[in-house]
Amino acid sequence: MTHISQFLGEEADLGPEKRIAILSAPLASSVSWLGGTELGPQAIIDASPALEVFDDELLAETVRLGIATRPVPDFTGLAA
């Protein structure tokens, strides 16, 4: 089984109930200029532990809703 990096880091994995799902879609088949877009979703997840978890508009830590980082789906054969 492959380890999946958790959005906002491992401490964001609060309990079994998750109300938010993060789903990566590392697609590059429709890029017309520079490549590398398929690396974007993982780069966002890798940088996410540095994000502030307090939402100043909701006045709450949305991370407390539970965040599940799902495995990357198999997009093989998907046409652009």
Biopython code that builds the backbone (N, CA, C, O; Angstrom):
import numpy as np
from Bio.PDB.StructureBuilder import StructureBuilder

atoms = [
    (1, "MET", "N", (0.846, -1.186, 0.000)),
    (1, "MET", "CA", (0.000, 0.000, 0.000)),
    (1, "MET", "C", (0.885, 1.241, 0.000)),
    (1, "MET", "O", (1.838, 1.331, 0.774)),
    (2, "THR", "N", (0.573, 2.184, -0.858)),
    (2, "THR", "CA", (1.332, 3.413, -0.980)),
    (2, "THR", "C", (0.863, 4.424, 0.053)),
    (2, "THR", "O", (-0.335, 4.571, 0.291)),
    (3, "HIS", "N", (1.821, 5.123, 0.669)),
    (3, "HIS", "CA", (1.470, 6.164, 1.638)),
    (3, "HIS", "C", (0.963, 7.396, 0.893)),
    (3, "HIS", "O", (1.553, 7.824, -0.100)),
    (4, "ILE", "N", (-0.132, 7.953, 1.385)),
    (4, "ILE", "CA", (-0.711, 9.156, 0.795)),
    (4, "ILE", "C", (-0.435, 10.312, 1.735)),
    (4, "ILE", "O", (-0.778, 10.251, 2.915)),
    (5, "SER", "N", (0.185, 11.369, 1.218)),
    (5, "SER", "CA", (0.425, 12.557, 2.036)),
    (5, "SER", "C", (-0.906, 13.179, 2.412)),
    (5, "SER", "O", (-1.810, 13.280, 1.582)),
    (6, "GLN", "N", (-1.026, 13.594, 3.664)),
    (6, "GLN", "CA", (-2.255, 14.193, 4.179)),
    (6, "GLN", "C", (-2.236, 15.701, 3.971)),
    (6, "GLN", "O", (-1.260, 16.360, 4.330)),
    (7, "PHE", "N", (-3.302, 16.259, 3.393)),
    (7, "PHE", "CA", (-3.434, 17.703, 3.249)),
    (7, "PHE", "C", (-3.426, 18.328, 4.637)),
    (7, "PHE", "O", (-4.143, 17.861, 5.523)),
    (8, "LEU", "N", (-2.642, 19.359, 4.843)),
    (8, "LEU", "CA", (-2.406, 20.059, 6.115)),
    (8, "LEU", "C", (-1.572, 19.250, 7.099)),
    (8, "LEU", "O", (-1.445, 19.641, 8.259)),
    (9, "GLY", "N", (-1.001, 18.132, 6.663)),
    (9, "GLY", "CA", (-0.140, 17.338, 7.526)),
    (9, "GLY", "C", (-0.906, 16.283, 8.305)),
    (9, "GLY", "O", (-2.136, 16.293, 8.347)),
    (10, "GLU", "N", (-0.170, 15.384, 8.912)),
    (10, "GLU", "CA", (-0.769, 14.252, 9.623)),
    (10, "GLU", "C", (-1.659, 14.678, 10.783)),
    (10, "GLU", "O", (-2.618, 13.977, 11.108)),
    (11, "GLU", "N", (-1.360, 15.821, 11.417)),
    (11, "GLU", "CA", (-2.182, 16.272, 12.540)),
    (11, "GLU", "C", (-3.572, 16.720, 12.092)),
    (11, "GLU", "O", (-4.447, 16.925, 12.933)),
    (12, "ALA", "N", (-3.791, 16.874, 10.797)),
    (12, "ALA", "CA", (-5.115, 17.245, 10.283)),
    (12, "ALA", "C", (-6.039, 16.037, 10.208)),
    (12, "ALA", "O", (-7.239, 16.186, 9.980)),
    (13, "ASP", "N", (-5.489, 14.844, 10.397)),
    (13, "ASP", "CA", (-6.279, 13.616, 10.336)),
    (13, "ASP", "C", (-6.942, 13.395, 11.697)),
    (13, "ASP", "O", (-6.489, 12.571, 12.491)),
    (14, "LEU", "N", (-8.011, 14.135, 11.954)),
    (14, "LEU", "CA", (-8.667, 14.128, 13.257)),
    (14, "LEU", "C", (-9.845, 13.163, 13.284)),
    (14, "LEU", "O", (-10.943, 13.513, 12.852)),
    (15, "GLY", "N", (-9.628, 11.967, 13.782)),
    (15, "GLY", "CA", (-10.721, 11.025, 13.970)),
    (15, "GLY", "C", (-11.240, 10.395, 12.687)),
    (15, "GLY", "O", (-10.785, 10.720, 11.591)),
    (16, "PRO", "N", (-12.201, 9.486, 12.842)),
    (16, "PRO", "CA", (-12.690, 8.713, 11.698)),
    (16, "PRO", "C", (-13.666, 9.462, 10.788)),
    (16, "PRO", "O", (-13.761, 9.136, 9.605)),
    (17, "GLU", "N", (-14.396, 10.459, 11.306)),
    (17, "GLU", "CA", (-15.394, 11.151, 10.492)),
    (17, "GLU", "C", (-14.767, 12.320, 9.741)),
    (17, "GLU", "O", (-14.167, 13.213, 10.340)),
    (18, "LYS", "N", (-14.915, 12.297, 8.432)),
    (18, "LYS", "CA", (-14.363, 13.356, 7.582)),
    (18, "LYS", "C", (-15.503, 14.015, 6.821)),
    (18, "LYS", "O", (-16.346, 13.331, 6.241)),
    (19, "ARG", "N", (-15.530, 15.326, 6.821)),
    (19, "ARG", "CA", (-16.564, 16.057, 6.097)),
    (19, "ARG", "C", (-16.013, 16.761, 4.863)),
    (19, "ARG", "O", (-16.775, 17.302, 4.061)),
    (20, "ILE", "N", (-14.688, 16.757, 4.708)),
    (20, "ILE", "CA", (-14.036, 17.391, 3.563)),
    (20, "ILE", "C", (-13.123, 16.357, 2.910)),
    (20, "ILE", "O", (-12.391, 15.647, 3.600)),
    (21, "ALA", "N", (-13.167, 16.274, 1.591)),
    (21, "ALA", "CA", (-12.287, 15.360, 0.858)),
    (21, "ALA", "C", (-11.410, 16.159, -0.101)),
    (21, "ALA", "O", (-11.889, 17.043, -0.811)),
    (22, "ILE", "N", (-10.127, 15.834, -0.109)),
    (22, "ILE", "CA", (-9.169, 16.425, -1.044)),
    (22, "ILE", "C", (-8.867, 15.356, -2.089)),
    (22, "ILE", "O", (-8.403, 14.265, -1.759)),
    (23, "LEU", "N", (-9.133, 15.678, -3.337)),
    (23, "LEU", "CA", (-8.922, 14.736, -4.432)),
    (23, "LEU", "C", (-7.981, 15.370, -5.449)),
    (23, "LEU", "O", (-8.294, 16.408, -6.032)),
    (24, "SER", "N", (-6.836, 14.746, -5.657)),
    (24, "SER", "CA", (-5.851, 15.251, -6.620)),
    (24, "SER", "C", (-6.216, 14.810, -8.027)),
    (24, "SER", "O", (-6.711, 13.704, -8.242)),
    (25, "ALA", "N", (-5.965, 15.690, -8.975)),
    (25, "ALA", "CA", (-6.176, 15.371, -10.389)),
    (25, "ALA", "C", (-4.947, 15.844, -11.169)),
    (25, "ALA", "O", (-4.987, 16.891, -11.815)),
    (26, "PRO", "N", (-3.853, 15.071, -11.109)),
    (26, "PRO", "CA", (-2.605, 15.479, -11.765)),
    (26, "PRO", "C", (-2.625, 15.222, -13.272)),
    (26, "PRO", "O", (-1.970, 14.304, -13.765)),
    (27, "LEU", "N", (-3.377, 16.034, -13.983)),
    (27, "LEU", "CA", (-3.537, 15.850, -15.427)),
    (27, "LEU", "C", (-2.631, 16.797, -16.208)),
    (27, "LEU", "O", (-2.431, 17.948, -15.820)),
    (28, "ALA", "N", (-2.093, 16.298, -17.301)),
    (28, "ALA", "CA", (-1.231, 17.134, -18.135)),
    (28, "ALA", "C", (-1.504, 16.921, -19.617)),
    (28, "ALA", "O", (-0.803, 17.490, -20.453)),
    (29, "SER", "N", (-2.496, 16.125, -19.960)),
    (29, "SER", "CA", (-2.714, 15.787, -21.372)),
    (29, "SER", "C", (-3.215, 16.952, -22.212)),
    (29, "SER", "O", (-3.084, 16.926, -23.436)),
    (30, "SER", "N", (-3.785, 17.971, -21.582)),
    (30, "SER", "CA", (-4.311, 19.090, -22.367)),
    (30, "SER", "C", (-3.435, 20.341, -22.298)),
    (30, "SER", "O", (-3.841, 21.408, -22.758)),
    (31, "VAL", "N", (-2.239, 20.215, -21.727)),
    (31, "VAL", "CA", (-1.332, 21.359, -21.626)),
    (31, "VAL", "C", (-0.789, 21.682, -23.008)),
    (31, "VAL", "O", (-0.337, 20.793, -23.729)),
    (32, "SER", "N", (-0.835, 22.963, -23.375)),
    (32, "SER", "CA", (-0.392, 23.332, -24.716)),
    (32, "SER", "C", (0.926, 24.107, -24.742)),
    (32, "SER", "O", (1.467, 24.360, -25.818)),
    (33, "TRP", "N", (1.452, 24.486, -23.575)),
    (33, "TRP", "CA", (2.670, 25.281, -23.597)),
    (33, "TRP", "C", (3.761, 24.641, -22.754)),
    (33, "TRP", "O", (4.596, 23.922, -23.301)),
    (34, "LEU", "N", (3.790, 24.869, -21.459)),
    (34, "LEU", "CA", (4.814, 24.283, -20.592)),
    (34, "LEU", "C", (4.263, 23.085, -19.833)),
    (34, "LEU", "O", (3.115, 23.090, -19.390)),
    (35, "GLY", "N", (5.088, 22.069, -19.688)),
    (35, "GLY", "CA", (4.686, 20.891, -18.941)),
    (35, "GLY", "C", (4.897, 21.067, -17.446)),
    (35, "GLY", "O", (5.410, 22.091, -16.995)),
    (36, "GLY", "N", (4.500, 20.070, -16.693)),
    (36, "GLY", "CA", (4.707, 20.084, -15.250)),
    (36, "GLY", "C", (3.443, 20.253, -14.435)),
    (36, "GLY", "O", (3.482, 20.167, -13.208)),
    (37, "THR", "N", (2.313, 20.493, -15.101)),
    (37, "THR", "CA", (1.072, 20.704, -14.347)),
    (37, "THR", "C", (0.662, 19.477, -13.543)),
    (37, "THR", "O", (-0.048, 19.595, -12.544)),
    (38, "GLU", "N", (1.106, 18.300, -13.975)),
    (38, "GLU", "CA", (0.758, 17.082, -13.245)),
    (38, "GLU", "C", (1.413, 17.037, -11.863)),
    (38, "GLU", "O", (1.016, 16.236, -11.016)),
    (39, "LEU", "N", (2.402, 17.884, -11.632)),
    (39, "LEU", "CA", (3.084, 17.939, -10.334)),
    (39, "LEU", "C", (2.397, 18.901, -9.361)),
    (39, "LEU", "O", (2.700, 18.891, -8.168)),
    (40, "GLY", "N", (1.487, 19.719, -9.852)),
    (40, "GLY", "CA", (0.826, 20.738, -9.037)),
    (40, "GLY", "C", (0.061, 20.219, -7.833)),
    (40, "GLY", "O", (0.269, 20.721, -6.728)),
    (41, "PRO", "N", (-0.821, 19.227, -8.000)),
    (41, "PRO", "CA", (-1.587, 18.759, -6.846)),
    (41, "PRO", "C", (-0.712, 18.260, -5.689)),
    (41, "PRO", "O", (-0.999, 18.559, -4.530)),
    (42, "GLN", "N", (0.343, 17.511, -5.987)),
    (42, "GLN", "CA", (1.217, 17.020, -4.920)),
    (42, "GLN", "C", (1.994, 18.164, -4.287)),
    (42, "GLN", "O", (2.237, 18.150, -3.080)),
    (43, "ALA", "N", (2.388, 19.155, -5.081)),
    (43, "ALA", "CA", (3.095, 20.317, -4.530)),
    (43, "ALA", "C", (2.208, 21.082, -3.555)),
    (43, "ALA", "O", (2.686, 21.565, -2.529)),
    (44, "ILE", "N", (0.922, 21.193, -3.869)),
    (44, "ILE", "CA", (-0.016, 21.860, -2.963)),
    (44, "ILE", "C", (-0.143, 21.082, -1.660)),
    (44, "ILE", "O", (-0.116, 21.673, -0.581)),
    (45, "ILE", "N", (-0.282, 19.761, -1.751)),
    (45, "ILE", "CA", (-0.385, 18.933, -0.542)),
    (45, "ILE", "C", (0.903, 19.021, 0.270)),
    (45, "ILE", "O", (0.853, 19.118, 1.496)),
    (46, "ASP", "N", (2.060, 18.988, -0.402)),
    (46, "ASP", "CA", (3.345, 19.069, 0.301)),
    (46, "ASP", "C", (3.510, 20.397, 1.035)),
    (46, "ASP", "O", (4.087, 20.433, 2.121)),
    (47, "ALA", "N", (3.013, 21.487, 0.457)),
    (47, "ALA", "CA", (3.142, 22.814, 1.069)),
    (47, "ALA", "C", (2.054, 23.098, 2.103)),
    (47, "ALA", "O", (2.191, 24.026, 2.900)),
    (48, "SER", "N", (0.988, 22.323, 2.099)),
    (48, "SER", "CA", (-0.179, 22.624, 2.935)),
    (48, "SER", "C", (0.068, 22.645, 4.444)),
    (48, "SER", "O", (-0.638, 23.380, 5.135)),
    (49, "PRO", "N", (1.022, 21.889, 5.008)),
    (49, "PRO", "CA", (1.238, 21.999, 6.456)),
    (49, "PRO", "C", (1.633, 23.407, 6.914)),
    (49, "PRO", "O", (1.516, 23.728, 8.096)),
    (50, "ALA", "N", (2.099, 24.245, 5.987)),
    (50, "ALA", "CA", (2.476, 25.617, 6.337)),
    (50, "ALA", "C", (1.286, 26.579, 6.301)),
    (50, "ALA", "O", (1.429, 27.749, 6.655)),
    (51, "LEU", "N", (0.121, 26.101, 5.880)),
    (51, "LEU", "CA", (-1.063, 26.960, 5.803)),
    (51, "LEU", "C", (-1.641, 27.236, 7.185)),
    (51, "LEU", "O", (-1.513, 26.422, 8.100)),
    (52, "GLU", "N", (-2.269, 28.375, 7.320)),
    (52, "GLU", "CA", (-2.995, 28.727, 8.544)),
    (52, "GLU", "C", (-4.327, 27.981, 8.524)),
    (52, "GLU", "O", (-5.047, 28.048, 7.528)),
    (53, "VAL", "N", (-4.669, 27.273, 9.597)),
    (53, "VAL", "CA", (-5.906, 26.493, 9.615)),
    (53, "VAL", "C", (-7.107, 27.287, 10.118)),
    (53, "VAL", "O", (-8.243, 26.834, 9.983)),
    (54, "PHE", "N", (-6.873, 28.465, 10.697)),
    (54, "PHE", "CA", (-7.983, 29.278, 11.189)),
    (54, "PHE", "C", (-8.557, 30.100, 10.041)),
    (54, "PHE", "O", (-7.829, 30.837, 9.376)),
    (55, "ASP", "N", (-9.857, 29.975, 9.810)),
    (55, "ASP", "CA", (-10.551, 30.737, 8.771)),
    (55, "ASP", "C", (-11.119, 31.995, 9.409)),
    (55, "ASP", "O", (-12.039, 31.920, 10.223)),
    (56, "ASP", "N", (-10.573, 33.153, 9.041)),
    (56, "ASP", "CA", (-10.986, 34.396, 9.697)),
    (56, "ASP", "C", (-12.342, 34.911, 9.220)),
    (56, "ASP", "O", (-12.883, 35.850, 9.803)),
    (57, "GLU", "N", (-12.890, 34.316, 8.179)),
    (57, "GLU", "CA", (-14.250, 34.678, 7.770)),
    (57, "GLU", "C", (-15.283, 33.836, 8.511)),
    (57, "GLU", "O", (-16.338, 34.340, 8.894)),
    (58, "LEU", "N", (-14.986, 32.575, 8.709)),
    (58, "LEU", "CA", (-15.895, 31.690, 9.442)),
    (58, "LEU", "C", (-15.634, 31.723, 10.944)),
    (58, "LEU", "O", (-16.441, 31.237, 11.737)),
    (59, "LEU", "N", (-14.492, 32.304, 11.325)),
    (59, "LEU", "CA", (-14.061, 32.347, 12.729)),
    (59, "LEU", "C", (-14.011, 30.952, 13.339)),
    (59, "LEU", "O", (-14.489, 30.718, 14.449)),
    (60, "ALA", "N", (-13.420, 30.036, 12.583)),
    (60, "ALA", "CA", (-13.316, 28.647, 13.027)),
    (60, "ALA", "C", (-12.116, 27.985, 12.361)),
    (60, "ALA", "O", (-11.614, 28.454, 11.339)),
    (61, "GLU", "N", (-11.672, 26.894, 12.958)),
    (61, "GLU", "CA", (-10.637, 26.058, 12.352)),
    (61, "GLU", "C", (-11.352, 24.995, 11.520)),
    (61, "GLU", "O", (-11.820, 23.992, 12.058)),
    (62, "THR", "N", (-11.434, 25.216, 10.218)),
    (62, "THR", "CA", (-12.161, 24.284, 9.356)),
    (62, "THR", "C", (-11.537, 22.889, 9.355)),
    (62, "THR", "O", (-12.198, 21.917, 8.991)),
    (63, "VAL", "N", (-10.282, 22.785, 9.757)),
    (63, "VAL", "CA", (-9.623, 21.487, 9.835)),
    (63, "VAL", "C", (-10.345, 20.571, 10.828)),
    (63, "VAL", "O", (-10.243, 19.349, 10.726)),
    (64, "ARG", "N", (-11.061, 21.141, 11.769)),
    (64, "ARG", "CA", (-11.788, 20.351, 12.767)),
    (64, "ARG", "C", (-12.973, 19.595, 12.165)),
    (64, "ARG", "O", (-13.534, 18.708, 12.809)),
    (65, "LEU", "N", (-13.357, 19.944, 10.926)),
    (65, "LEU", "CA", (-14.425, 19.209, 10.245)),
    (65, "LEU", "C", (-13.940, 17.840, 9.782)),
    (65, "LEU", "O", (-14.744, 16.977, 9.431)),
    (66, "GLY", "N", (-12.645, 17.646, 9.782)),
    (66, "GLY", "CA", (-12.061, 16.390, 9.318)),
    (66, "GLY", "C", (-11.784, 16.453, 7.827)),
    (66, "GLY", "O", (-12.684, 16.710, 7.029)),
    (67, "ILE", "N", (-10.546, 16.219, 7.462)),
    (67, "ILE", "CA", (-10.135, 16.280, 6.061)),
    (67, "ILE", "C", (-9.543, 14.936, 5.665)),
    (67, "ILE", "O", (-8.599, 14.450, 6.289)),
    (68, "ALA", "N", (-10.106, 14.348, 4.626)),
    (68, "ALA", "CA", (-9.593, 13.087, 4.097)),
    (68, "ALA", "C", (-8.887, 13.373, 2.781)),
    (68, "ALA", "O", (-9.491, 13.921, 1.859)),
    (69, "THR", "N", (-7.627, 13.010, 2.689)),
    (69, "THR", "CA", (-6.892, 13.141, 1.437)),
    (69, "THR", "C", (-7.006, 11.800, 0.729)),
    (69, "THR", "O", (-6.443, 10.804, 1.182)),
    (70, "ARG", "N", (-7.723, 11.776, -0.366)),
    (70, "ARG", "CA", (-8.014, 10.533, -1.078)),
    (70, "ARG", "C", (-6.863, 10.150, -2.005)),
    (70, "ARG", "O", (-6.095, 11.013, -2.430)),
    (71, "PRO", "N", (-6.741, 8.862, -2.319)),
    (71, "PRO", "CA", (-5.731, 8.430, -3.287)),
    (71, "PRO", "C", (-6.005, 9.042, -4.663)),
    (71, "PRO", "O", (-7.148, 9.341, -5.008)),
    (72, "VAL", "N", (-4.950, 9.218, -5.429)),
    (72, "VAL", "CA", (-5.092, 9.762, -6.781)),
    (72, "VAL", "C", (-5.786, 8.708, -7.646)),
    (72, "VAL", "O", (-5.326, 7.567, -7.711)),
    (73, "PRO", "N", (-6.887, 9.074, -8.312)),
    (73, "PRO", "CA", (-7.576, 8.117, -9.186)),
    (73, "PRO", "C", (-6.714, 7.747, -10.390)),
    (73, "PRO", "O", (-5.785, 8.472, -10.747)),
    (74, "ASP", "N", (-7.026, 6.631, -11.000)),
    (74, "ASP", "CA", (-6.331, 6.208, -12.214)),
    (74, "ASP", "C", (-6.989, 6.896, -13.408)),
    (74, "ASP", "O", (-8.123, 6.581, -13.770)),
    (75, "PHE", "N", (-6.272, 7.829, -14.009)),
    (75, "PHE", "CA", (-6.794, 8.568, -15.153)),
    (75, "PHE", "C", (-6.295, 7.996, -16.475)),
    (75, "PHE", "O", (-6.447, 8.634, -17.517)),
    (76, "THR", "N", (-5.704, 6.812, -16.449)),
    (76, "THR", "CA", (-5.172, 6.193, -17.657)),
    (76, "THR", "C", (-6.275, 6.044, -18.705)),
    (76, "THR", "O", (-7.360, 5.537, -18.417)),
    (77, "GLY", "N", (-5.981, 6.488, -19.907)),
    (77, "GLY", "CA", (-6.926, 6.352, -21.003)),
    (77, "GLY", "C", (-7.976, 7.444, -21.067)),
    (77, "GLY", "O", (-8.830, 7.432, -21.953)),
    (78, "LEU", "N", (-7.923, 8.386, -20.141)),
    (78, "LEU", "CA", (-8.879, 9.486, -20.137)),
    (78, "LEU", "C", (-8.486, 10.490, -21.211)),
    (78, "LEU", "O", (-7.367, 11.003, -21.194)),
    (79, "ALA", "N", (-9.368, 10.772, -22.124)),
    (79, "ALA", "CA", (-9.079, 11.714, -23.209)),
    (79, "ALA", "C", (-9.260, 13.142, -22.739)),
    (79, "ALA", "O", (-10.122, 13.431, -21.910)),
    (80, "ALA", "N", (-8.438, 14.034, -23.277)),
    (80, "ALA", "CA", (-8.529, 15.458, -22.920)),
    (80, "ALA", "C", (-9.660, 16.126, -23.657)),
    (80, "ALA", "O", (-9.888, 17.323, -23.482)),
]
sb = StructureBuilder()
sb.init_structure("model")
sb.init_model(0)
sb.init_chain("A")
sb.init_seg("    ")
for serial, (resi, resn, name, xyz) in enumerate(atoms, 1):
    if name == "N":
        sb.init_residue(resn, " ", resi, " ")
    sb.init_atom(name, np.array(xyz, "f"), 0.0, 1.0, " ", f" {name:<3s}", serial, name[0])
structure = sb.get_structure()
